[in-house]
Amino acid sequence: MVETPQEGFVPVVGEPWWASLRPPDVWNTPAPTLREEIARARRGDHLPQSGPWRTAELVRTWISALINTVLLLLVHVNRSAGRQAVLVLFVAGIALVLATR
């Protein structure tokens, strides 16, 4: 005997977990500045008042700030053809020095 669905019954078919993921809105939402990110880490509202978790988060934040600084400088350089040329010459000069060692 085959069961028939009840009247008004809508089967629930769940979407996969990744279907609800969305990328950050980089077009309309500005990224926080380095100053804001470091201040947030120092405030540590999301961490205990002291201990290894706070220390680990501060270390991670300083590493992230360093990486973000390098990437923001690359964005700054990329906005100008003259700065791009200087960067290319600088990298070529370093490569030349390292190649002749």
Backbone as XML, in Angstrom:
<?xml version="1.0"?>
<chain id="A" units="angstrom">
  <residue number="1" name="MET">
    <atom name="N" x="0.839" y="-1.177" z="0.000"/>
    <atom name="CA" x="0.000" y="0.000" z="0.000"/>
    <atom name="C" x="0.881" y="1.237" z="0.000"/>
  </residue>
  <residue number="2" name="VAL">
    <atom name="N" x="0.612" y="2.166" z="-0.895"/>
    <atom name="CA" x="1.389" y="3.387" z="-1.023"/>
    <atom name="C" x="0.673" y="4.500" z="-0.280"/>
  </residue>
  <residue number="3" name="GLU">
    <atom name="N" x="1.448" y="5.182" z="0.583"/>
    <atom name="CA" x="0.838" y="6.278" z="1.335"/>
    <atom name="C" x="0.788" y="7.520" z="0.468"/>
  </residue>
  <residue number="4" name="THR">
    <atom name="N" x="-0.274" y="8.258" z="0.546"/>
    <atom name="CA" x="-0.398" y="9.519" z="-0.178"/>
    <atom name="C" x="-0.147" y="10.656" z="0.788"/>
  </residue>
  <residue number="5" name="PRO">
    <atom name="N" x="0.497" y="11.733" z="0.319"/>
    <atom name="CA" x="0.759" y="12.844" z="1.230"/>
    <atom name="C" x="-0.539" y="13.496" z="1.691"/>
  </residue>
  <residue number="6" name="GLN">
    <atom name="N" x="-0.496" y="14.003" z="2.909"/>
    <atom name="CA" x="-1.671" y="14.672" z="3.456"/>
    <atom name="C" x="-1.914" y="15.975" z="2.719"/>
  </residue>
  <residue number="7" name="GLU">
    <atom name="N" x="-3.137" y="16.403" z="2.744"/>
    <atom name="CA" x="-3.494" y="17.647" z="2.080"/>
    <atom name="C" x="-2.801" y="18.820" z="2.764"/>
  </residue>
  <residue number="8" name="GLY">
    <atom name="N" x="-2.178" y="19.724" z="1.984"/>
    <atom name="CA" x="-1.489" y="20.882" z="2.542"/>
    <atom name="C" x="-0.077" y="20.584" z="3.035"/>
  </residue>
  <residue number="9" name="PHE">
    <atom name="N" x="0.325" y="19.350" z="2.948"/>
    <atom name="CA" x="1.664" y="18.973" z="3.400"/>
    <atom name="C" x="2.692" y="19.358" z="2.345"/>
  </residue>
  <residue number="10" name="VAL">
    <atom name="N" x="3.706" y="20.116" z="2.771"/>
    <atom name="CA" x="4.790" y="20.499" z="1.868"/>
    <atom name="C" x="6.054" y="19.837" z="2.397"/>
  </residue>
  <residue number="11" name="PRO">
    <atom name="N" x="6.647" y="18.958" z="1.614"/>
    <atom name="CA" x="7.868" y="18.310" z="2.104"/>
    <atom name="C" x="8.993" y="19.329" z="2.263"/>
  </residue>
  <residue number="12" name="VAL">
    <atom name="N" x="9.744" y="19.187" z="3.323"/>
    <atom name="CA" x="10.853" y="20.095" z="3.597"/>
    <atom name="C" x="12.121" y="19.507" z="2.976"/>
  </residue>
  <residue number="13" name="VAL">
    <atom name="N" x="12.640" y="20.224" z="2.018"/>
    <atom name="CA" x="13.895" y="19.808" z="1.396"/>
    <atom name="C" x="14.893" y="20.901" z="1.724"/>
  </residue>
  <residue number="14" name="GLY">
    <atom name="N" x="15.835" y="20.594" z="2.574"/>
    <atom name="CA" x="16.803" y="21.598" z="3.005"/>
    <atom name="C" x="17.851" y="21.876" z="1.949"/>
  </residue>
  <residue number="15" name="GLU">
    <atom name="N" x="18.282" y="23.110" z="1.907"/>
    <atom name="CA" x="19.385" y="23.478" z="1.031"/>
    <atom name="C" x="20.687" y="23.040" z="1.678"/>
  </residue>
  <residue number="16" name="PRO">
    <atom name="N" x="21.710" y="22.797" z="0.888"/>
    <atom name="CA" x="23.006" y="22.486" z="1.508"/>
    <atom name="C" x="23.506" y="23.679" z="2.315"/>
  </residue>
  <residue number="17" name="TRP">
    <atom name="N" x="24.345" y="23.422" z="3.277"/>
    <atom name="CA" x="24.801" y="24.474" z="4.193"/>
    <atom name="C" x="25.510" y="25.599" z="3.461"/>
  </residue>
  <residue number="18" name="TRP">
    <atom name="N" x="26.177" y="25.300" z="2.361"/>
    <atom name="CA" x="26.942" y="26.325" z="1.660"/>
    <atom name="C" x="26.058" y="27.244" z="0.822"/>
  </residue>
  <residue number="19" name="ALA">
    <atom name="N" x="24.802" y="26.888" z="0.652"/>
    <atom name="CA" x="23.910" y="27.717" z="-0.162"/>
    <atom name="C" x="23.614" y="29.052" z="0.509"/>
  </residue>
  <residue number="20" name="SER">
    <atom name="N" x="23.732" y="29.120" z="1.821"/>
    <atom name="CA" x="23.448" y="30.372" z="2.525"/>
    <atom name="C" x="24.675" y="31.265" z="2.677"/>
  </residue>
  <residue number="21" name="LEU">
    <atom name="N" x="25.847" y="30.775" z="2.271"/>
    <atom name="CA" x="27.067" y="31.578" z="2.382"/>
    <atom name="C" x="27.070" y="32.673" z="1.323"/>
  </residue>
  <residue number="22" name="ARG">
    <atom name="N" x="27.461" y="33.855" z="1.717"/>
    <atom name="CA" x="27.545" y="34.975" z="0.792"/>
    <atom name="C" x="28.897" y="35.657" z="0.973"/>
  </residue>
  <residue number="23" name="PRO">
    <atom name="N" x="29.494" y="36.132" z="-0.115"/>
    <atom name="CA" x="30.763" y="36.845" z="0.013"/>
    <atom name="C" x="30.544" y="38.198" z="0.677"/>
  </residue>
  <residue number="24" name="PRO">
    <atom name="N" x="31.585" y="38.806" z="1.217"/>
    <atom name="CA" x="31.422" y="40.127" z="1.828"/>
    <atom name="C" x="31.023" y="41.154" z="0.774"/>
  </residue>
  <residue number="25" name="ASP">
    <atom name="N" x="30.279" y="42.136" z="1.189"/>
    <atom name="CA" x="29.807" y="43.182" z="0.279"/>
    <atom name="C" x="30.903" y="44.226" z="0.120"/>
  </residue>
  <residue number="26" name="VAL">
    <atom name="N" x="31.869" y="43.938" z="-0.745"/>
    <atom name="CA" x="33.019" y="44.825" z="-0.907"/>
    <atom name="C" x="32.685" y="46.059" z="-1.722"/>
  </residue>
  <residue number="27" name="TRP">
    <atom name="N" x="31.556" y="46.060" z="-2.407"/>
    <atom name="CA" x="31.180" y="47.213" z="-3.226"/>
    <atom name="C" x="30.550" y="48.319" z="-2.394"/>
  </residue>
  <residue number="28" name="ASN">
    <atom name="N" x="29.798" y="47.944" z="-1.372"/>
    <atom name="CA" x="29.037" y="48.938" z="-0.619"/>
    <atom name="C" x="29.509" y="49.138" z="0.818"/>
  </residue>
  <residue number="29" name="THR">
    <atom name="N" x="30.291" y="48.220" z="1.329"/>
    <atom name="CA" x="30.732" y="48.290" z="2.722"/>
    <atom name="C" x="32.243" y="48.489" z="2.761"/>
  </residue>
  <residue number="30" name="PRO">
    <atom name="N" x="32.711" y="49.622" z="3.270"/>
    <atom name="CA" x="34.159" y="49.828" z="3.326"/>
    <atom name="C" x="34.812" y="48.916" z="4.379"/>
  </residue>
  <residue number="31" name="ALA">
    <atom name="N" x="36.018" y="48.510" z="4.089"/>
    <atom name="CA" x="36.766" y="47.681" z="5.029"/>
    <atom name="C" x="37.236" y="48.545" z="6.204"/>
  </residue>
  <residue number="32" name="PRO">
    <atom name="N" x="37.350" y="47.960" z="7.388"/>
    <atom name="CA" x="37.872" y="48.731" z="8.514"/>
    <atom name="C" x="39.333" y="49.111" z="8.278"/>
  </residue>
  <residue number="33" name="THR">
    <atom name="N" x="39.719" y="50.243" z="8.827"/>
    <atom name="CA" x="41.109" y="50.676" z="8.701"/>
    <atom name="C" x="41.984" y="49.833" z="9.627"/>
  </residue>
  <residue number="34" name="LEU">
    <atom name="N" x="43.283" y="49.903" z="9.401"/>
    <atom name="CA" x="44.203" y="49.176" z="10.282"/>
    <atom name="C" x="44.072" y="49.656" z="11.721"/>
  </residue>
  <residue number="35" name="ARG">
    <atom name="N" x="43.885" y="50.953" z="11.885"/>
    <atom name="CA" x="43.724" y="51.514" z="13.231"/>
    <atom name="C" x="42.508" y="50.911" z="13.930"/>
  </residue>
  <residue number="36" name="GLU">
    <atom name="N" x="41.400" y="50.765" z="13.198"/>
    <atom name="CA" x="40.183" y="50.200" z="13.782"/>
    <atom name="C" x="40.369" y="48.730" z="14.141"/>
  </residue>
  <residue number="37" name="GLU">
    <atom name="N" x="41.050" y="47.983" z="13.278"/>
    <atom name="CA" x="41.265" y="46.562" z="13.566"/>
    <atom name="C" x="42.153" y="46.352" z="14.789"/>
  </residue>
  <residue number="38" name="ILE">
    <atom name="N" x="43.211" y="47.139" z="14.890"/>
    <atom name="CA" x="44.107" y="47.007" z="16.043"/>
    <atom name="C" x="43.400" y="47.459" z="17.317"/>
  </residue>
  <residue number="39" name="ALA">
    <atom name="N" x="42.614" y="48.534" z="17.228"/>
    <atom name="CA" x="41.855" y="48.996" z="18.402"/>
    <atom name="C" x="40.858" y="47.935" z="18.856"/>
  </residue>
  <residue number="40" name="ARG">
    <atom name="N" x="40.215" y="47.261" z="17.907"/>
    <atom name="CA" x="39.258" y="46.201" z="18.254"/>
    <atom name="C" x="39.966" y="45.069" z="18.989"/>
  </residue>
  <residue number="41" name="ALA">
    <atom name="N" x="41.136" y="44.705" z="18.505"/>
    <atom name="CA" x="41.882" y="43.627" z="19.162"/>
    <atom name="C" x="42.349" y="44.042" z="20.550"/>
  </residue>
  <residue number="42" name="ARG">
    <atom name="N" x="42.775" y="45.286" z="20.688"/>
    <atom name="CA" x="43.222" y="45.758" z="22.003"/>
    <atom name="C" x="42.066" y="45.823" z="22.993"/>
  </residue>
  <residue number="43" name="ARG">
    <atom name="N" x="40.887" y="46.256" z="22.500"/>
    <atom name="CA" x="39.712" y="46.281" z="23.376"/>
    <atom name="C" x="39.385" y="44.873" z="23.823"/>
  </residue>
  <residue number="44" name="GLY">
    <atom name="N" x="39.418" y="43.932" z="22.872"/>
    <atom name="CA" x="39.199" y="42.528" z="23.204"/>
    <atom name="C" x="37.835" y="42.238" z="23.782"/>
  </residue>
  <residue number="45" name="ASP">
    <atom name="N" x="36.799" y="42.906" z="23.283"/>
    <atom name="CA" x="35.447" y="42.679" z="23.797"/>
    <atom name="C" x="35.023" y="41.217" z="23.637"/>
  </residue>
  <residue number="46" name="HIS">
    <atom name="N" x="35.596" y="40.524" z="22.697"/>
    <atom name="CA" x="35.223" y="39.146" z="22.409"/>
    <atom name="C" x="36.107" y="38.141" z="23.138"/>
  </residue>
  <residue number="47" name="LEU">
    <atom name="N" x="37.006" y="38.629" z="24.007"/>
    <atom name="CA" x="37.964" y="37.750" z="24.682"/>
    <atom name="C" x="37.902" y="37.924" z="26.190"/>
  </residue>
  <residue number="48" name="PRO">
    <atom name="N" x="38.466" y="36.959" z="26.925"/>
    <atom name="CA" x="38.575" y="37.131" z="28.378"/>
    <atom name="C" x="39.491" y="38.318" z="28.715"/>
  </residue>
  <residue number="49" name="GLN">
    <atom name="N" x="39.436" y="38.780" z="29.943"/>
    <atom name="CA" x="40.216" y="39.942" z="30.357"/>
    <atom name="C" x="41.721" y="39.689" z="30.326"/>
  </residue>
  <residue number="50" name="SER">
    <atom name="N" x="42.132" y="38.456" z="30.529"/>
    <atom name="CA" x="43.561" y="38.142" z="30.493"/>
    <atom name="C" x="43.723" y="36.668" z="30.144"/>
  </residue>
  <residue number="51" name="GLY">
    <atom name="N" x="44.957" y="36.273" z="29.980"/>
    <atom name="CA" x="45.214" y="34.867" z="29.727"/>
    <atom name="C" x="45.717" y="34.592" z="28.325"/>
  </residue>
  <residue number="52" name="PRO">
    <atom name="N" x="45.895" y="33.303" z="28.044"/>
    <atom name="CA" x="46.505" y="32.921" z="26.770"/>
    <atom name="C" x="45.637" y="33.246" z="25.554"/>
  </residue>
  <residue number="53" name="TRP">
    <atom name="N" x="44.297" y="33.220" z="25.694"/>
    <atom name="CA" x="43.447" y="33.521" z="24.536"/>
    <atom name="C" x="43.628" y="34.960" z="24.093"/>
  </residue>
  <residue number="54" name="ARG">
    <atom name="N" x="43.699" y="35.876" z="25.058"/>
    <atom name="CA" x="43.895" y="37.290" z="24.721"/>
    <atom name="C" x="45.263" y="37.493" z="24.072"/>
  </residue>
  <residue number="55" name="THR">
    <atom name="N" x="46.294" y="36.876" z="24.630"/>
    <atom name="CA" x="47.640" y="37.012" z="24.086"/>
    <atom name="C" x="47.722" y="36.441" z="22.675"/>
  </residue>
  <residue number="56" name="ALA">
    <atom name="N" x="47.129" y="35.261" z="22.481"/>
    <atom name="CA" x="47.145" y="34.645" z="21.154"/>
    <atom name="C" x="46.412" y="35.522" z="20.146"/>
  </residue>
  <residue number="57" name="GLU">
    <atom name="N" x="45.294" y="36.112" z="20.536"/>
    <atom name="CA" x="44.543" y="36.976" z="19.624"/>
    <atom name="C" x="45.319" y="38.248" z="19.298"/>
  </residue>
  <residue number="58" name="LEU">
    <atom name="N" x="46.014" y="38.800" z="20.275"/>
    <atom name="CA" x="46.823" y="39.989" z="20.002"/>
    <atom name="C" x="47.953" y="39.674" z="19.026"/>
  </residue>
  <residue number="59" name="VAL">
    <atom name="N" x="48.594" y="38.537" z="19.203"/>
    <atom name="CA" x="49.663" y="38.139" z="18.285"/>
    <atom name="C" x="49.096" y="37.931" z="16.886"/>
  </residue>
  <residue number="60" name="ARG">
    <atom name="N" x="47.965" y="37.234" z="16.801"/>
    <atom name="CA" x="47.337" y="36.999" z="15.506"/>
    <atom name="C" x="46.932" y="38.313" z="14.841"/>
  </residue>
  <residue number="61" name="THR">
    <atom name="N" x="46.442" y="39.255" z="15.631"/>
    <atom name="CA" x="46.023" y="40.539" z="15.083"/>
    <atom name="C" x="47.206" y="41.326" z="14.557"/>
  </residue>
  <residue number="62" name="TRP">
    <atom name="N" x="48.325" y="41.313" z="15.265"/>
    <atom name="CA" x="49.503" y="42.027" z="14.773"/>
    <atom name="C" x="50.024" y="41.398" z="13.485"/>
  </residue>
  <residue number="63" name="ILE">
    <atom name="N" x="49.981" y="40.090" z="13.390"/>
    <atom name="CA" x="50.390" y="39.425" z="12.146"/>
    <atom name="C" x="49.436" y="39.806" z="11.020"/>
  </residue>
  <residue number="64" name="SER">
    <atom name="N" x="48.135" y="39.794" z="11.305"/>
    <atom name="CA" x="47.145" y="40.195" z="10.301"/>
    <atom name="C" x="47.334" y="41.647" z="9.894"/>
  </residue>
  <residue number="65" name="ALA">
    <atom name="N" x="47.621" y="42.509" z="10.852"/>
    <atom name="CA" x="47.832" y="43.927" z="10.538"/>
    <atom name="C" x="49.044" y="44.103" z="9.628"/>
  </residue>
  <residue number="66" name="LEU">
    <atom name="N" x="50.083" y="43.331" z="9.860"/>
    <atom name="CA" x="51.268" y="43.397" z="9.006"/>
    <atom name="C" x="50.935" y="42.953" z="7.579"/>
  </residue>
  <residue number="67" name="ILE">
    <atom name="N" x="50.215" y="41.851" z="7.462"/>
    <atom name="CA" x="49.806" y="41.366" z="6.139"/>
    <atom name="C" x="48.901" y="42.386" z="5.456"/>
  </residue>
  <residue number="68" name="ASN">
    <atom name="N" x="47.933" y="42.931" z="6.202"/>
    <atom name="CA" x="47.031" y="43.933" z="5.632"/>
    <atom name="C" x="47.792" y="45.176" z="5.193"/>
  </residue>
  <residue number="69" name="THR">
    <atom name="N" x="48.804" y="45.573" z="5.939"/>
    <atom name="CA" x="49.601" y="46.740" z="5.573"/>
    <atom name="C" x="50.285" y="46.523" z="4.230"/>
  </residue>
  <residue number="70" name="VAL">
    <atom name="N" x="50.894" y="45.362" z="4.062"/>
    <atom name="CA" x="51.569" y="45.060" z="2.795"/>
    <atom name="C" x="50.560" y="45.059" z="1.645"/>
  </residue>
  <residue number="71" name="LEU">
    <atom name="N" x="49.414" y="44.437" z="1.854"/>
    <atom name="CA" x="48.413" y="44.374" z="0.791"/>
    <atom name="C" x="47.836" y="45.755" z="0.471"/>
  </residue>
  <residue number="72" name="LEU">
    <atom name="N" x="47.612" y="46.587" z="1.488"/>
    <atom name="CA" x="47.107" y="47.936" z="1.235"/>
    <atom name="C" x="48.141" y="48.792" z="0.510"/>
  </residue>
  <residue number="73" name="LEU">
    <atom name="N" x="49.418" y="48.594" z="0.821"/>
    <atom name="CA" x="50.452" y="49.310" z="0.078"/>
    <atom name="C" x="50.477" y="48.877" z="-1.389"/>
  </residue>
  <residue number="74" name="LEU">
    <atom name="N" x="50.260" y="47.591" z="-1.640"/>
    <atom name="CA" x="50.180" y="47.124" z="-3.025"/>
    <atom name="C" x="48.974" y="47.724" z="-3.752"/>
  </residue>
  <residue number="75" name="VAL">
    <atom name="N" x="47.860" y="47.856" z="-3.064"/>
    <atom name="CA" x="46.688" y="48.505" z="-3.663"/>
    <atom name="C" x="47.017" y="49.960" z="-3.974"/>
  </residue>
  <residue number="76" name="HIS">
    <atom name="N" x="47.685" y="50.628" z="-3.058"/>
    <atom name="CA" x="48.062" y="52.027" z="-3.263"/>
    <atom name="C" x="48.986" y="52.164" z="-4.473"/>
  </residue>
  <residue number="77" name="VAL">
    <atom name="N" x="49.957" y="51.279" z="-4.594"/>
    <atom name="CA" x="50.883" y="51.306" z="-5.725"/>
    <atom name="C" x="50.135" y="51.034" z="-7.027"/>
  </residue>
  <residue number="78" name="ASN">
    <atom name="N" x="49.175" y="50.137" z="-6.979"/>
    <atom name="CA" x="48.460" y="49.727" z="-8.186"/>
    <atom name="C" x="47.547" y="50.822" z="-8.735"/>
  </residue>
  <residue number="79" name="ARG">
    <atom name="N" x="47.289" y="51.861" z="-7.988"/>
    <atom name="CA" x="46.403" y="52.933" z="-8.444"/>
    <atom name="C" x="47.106" y="53.950" z="-9.336"/>
  </residue>
  <residue number="80" name="SER">
    <atom name="N" x="48.406" y="53.814" z="-9.535"/>
    <atom name="CA" x="49.150" y="54.780" z="-10.335"/>
    <atom name="C" x="50.156" y="54.055" z="-11.220"/>
  </residue>
  <residue number="81" name="ALA">
    <atom name="N" x="50.187" y="54.422" z="-12.500"/>
    <atom name="CA" x="51.134" y="53.803" z="-13.428"/>
    <atom name="C" x="52.576" y="54.124" z="-13.030"/>
  </residue>
  <residue number="82" name="GLY">
    <atom name="N" x="52.819" y="55.343" z="-12.560"/>
    <atom name="CA" x="54.164" y="55.723" z="-12.142"/>
    <atom name="C" x="54.644" y="54.899" z="-10.963"/>
  </residue>
  <residue number="83" name="ARG">
    <atom name="N" x="53.769" y="54.699" z="-9.982"/>
    <atom name="CA" x="54.151" y="53.881" z="-8.819"/>
    <atom name="C" x="54.352" y="52.430" z="-9.223"/>
  </residue>
  <residue number="84" name="GLN">
    <atom name="N" x="53.542" y="51.941" z="-10.171"/>
    <atom name="CA" x="53.738" y="50.579" z="-10.658"/>
    <atom name="C" x="55.109" y="50.437" z="-11.310"/>
  </residue>
  <residue number="85" name="ALA">
    <atom name="N" x="55.491" y="51.428" z="-12.106"/>
    <atom name="CA" x="56.801" y="51.376" z="-12.774"/>
    <atom name="C" x="57.929" y="51.375" z="-11.753"/>
  </residue>
  <residue number="86" name="VAL">
    <atom name="N" x="57.807" y="52.212" z="-10.730"/>
    <atom name="CA" x="58.837" y="52.257" z="-9.685"/>
    <atom name="C" x="58.917" y="50.920" z="-8.965"/>
  </residue>
  <residue number="87" name="LEU">
    <atom name="N" x="57.776" y="50.315" z="-8.676"/>
    <atom name="CA" x="57.774" y="49.015" z="-8.008"/>
    <atom name="C" x="58.426" y="47.942" z="-8.882"/>
  </residue>
  <residue number="88" name="VAL">
    <atom name="N" x="58.100" y="47.936" z="-10.161"/>
    <atom name="CA" x="58.694" y="46.952" z="-11.068"/>
    <atom name="C" x="60.207" y="47.140" z="-11.126"/>
  </residue>
  <residue number="89" name="LEU">
    <atom name="N" x="60.674" y="48.389" z="-11.222"/>
    <atom name="CA" x="62.117" y="48.643" z="-11.236"/>
    <atom name="C" x="62.770" y="48.231" z="-9.920"/>
  </residue>
  <residue number="90" name="PHE">
    <atom name="N" x="62.108" y="48.485" z="-8.830"/>
    <atom name="CA" x="62.626" y="48.119" z="-7.514"/>
    <atom name="C" x="62.763" y="46.602" z="-7.397"/>
  </residue>
  <residue number="91" name="VAL">
    <atom name="N" x="61.709" y="45.871" z="-7.790"/>
    <atom name="CA" x="61.746" y="44.406" z="-7.719"/>
    <atom name="C" x="62.808" y="43.862" z="-8.677"/>
  </residue>
  <residue number="92" name="ALA">
    <atom name="N" x="62.917" y="44.448" z="-9.863"/>
    <atom name="CA" x="63.937" y="44.007" z="-10.817"/>
    <atom name="C" x="65.338" y="44.259" z="-10.261"/>
  </residue>
  <residue number="93" name="GLY">
    <atom name="N" x="65.525" y="45.400" z="-9.608"/>
    <atom name="CA" x="66.820" y="45.702" z="-8.996"/>
    <atom name="C" x="67.178" y="44.721" z="-7.904"/>
  </residue>
  <residue number="94" name="ILE">
    <atom name="N" x="66.223" y="44.385" z="-7.073"/>
    <atom name="CA" x="66.480" y="43.408" z="-6.009"/>
    <atom name="C" x="66.816" y="42.049" z="-6.616"/>
  </residue>
  <residue number="95" name="ALA">
    <atom name="N" x="66.038" y="41.662" z="-7.649"/>
    <atom name="CA" x="66.311" y="40.371" z="-8.308"/>
    <atom name="C" x="67.709" y="40.358" z="-8.923"/>
  </residue>
  <residue number="96" name="LEU">
    <atom name="N" x="68.120" y="41.478" z="-9.495"/>
    <atom name="CA" x="69.450" y="41.565" z="-10.093"/>
    <atom name="C" x="70.540" y="41.441" z="-9.036"/>
  </residue>
  <residue number="97" name="VAL">
    <atom name="N" x="70.350" y="42.131" z="-7.924"/>
    <atom name="CA" x="71.331" y="42.049" z="-6.836"/>
    <atom name="C" x="71.412" y="40.636" z="-6.303"/>
  </residue>
  <residue number="98" name="LEU">
    <atom name="N" x="70.260" y="39.994" z="-6.099"/>
    <atom name="CA" x="70.261" y="38.631" z="-5.569"/>
    <atom name="C" x="70.844" y="37.635" z="-6.578"/>
  </residue>
  <residue number="99" name="ALA">
    <atom name="N" x="70.655" y="37.893" z="-7.864"/>
    <atom name="CA" x="71.159" y="36.979" z="-8.900"/>
    <atom name="C" x="72.680" y="37.066" z="-9.030"/>
  </residue>
  <residue number="100" name="THR">
    <atom name="N" x="73.255" y="38.215" z="-8.720"/>
    <atom name="CA" x="74.710" y="38.386" z="-8.870"/>
    <atom name="C" x="75.469" y="37.965" z="-7.626"/>
  </residue>
  <residue number="101" name="ARG">
    <atom name="N" x="74.826" y="37.563" z="-6.612"/>
    <atom name="CA" x="75.522" y="37.121" z="-5.389"/>
    <atom name="C" x="76.108" y="35.782" z="-5.551"/>
  </residue>
</chain>
